[in-house]
Amino acid sequence: MQNRSAAVSLKNMTSRVKLLIPAALAFLLAAPTVVASSETQALANHWKTSKQYTLDIANQMPAEDYNFKPNPEEMSFGEQMAHLAQANAYFLSLLSGGKSPIDKPASYDKATVLALLTKSFDYSISAIERATPAQLSKSYKTPDGTMTGIGMIYFAMDHTTHHRAQCVVYLRCKGIKPAEYRY
């Protein structure tokens, strides 16, 4: 009698395990998507903050000073901001598999550059939010070397910080206290 109930118990356990295996596999297969989704959402939120901070810095420079450069070898304030916008859209277009929506502007005046920055950040945020785990882990050839999708996002973030910081120095050269940094 004891052997019979042990056999029934073992049979019940085997049935339960057979039911759990597909559920466990489904969970394990979905886990990278959940992690990627939470990471891309965190990155997209950072880019939203970066967009606002960059636009605040860009808005602080008077329109008549968008051609200002601290020395002849530097890009002007407007060129720095346009370069930042073009680079972001370029890298995120590689990730999303599309063409960059940002072309070289006809001028570097304040209105043109602000529109370019807004379009570039909106495009970049959207590309990050839509990025799949496969896009994030894929390797891409860029002018700066081969990078994964996630590596390109971090590279673009660092590049944005670099050029925006130069623009902060330009503001200080003009006697303008820059907006408070936020992350």
Secondary structure, DSSP 8 states (H G I E B T S, - for coil): -HHHHHHHHHHHHHHHHHHHHHHHHHHHHHHHHHHHHHHHHHHHHHHHHHHHHHHHHHHHS-GGGTT--SSTTS--HHHHHHHHHHHHHHHHHHHHTS--S----S---HHHHHHHHHHHHHHHHHHHHH--HHHHHSEEEETTEEEEHHHHHHHHHHHHHHHHHHHHHHHHHTT--------
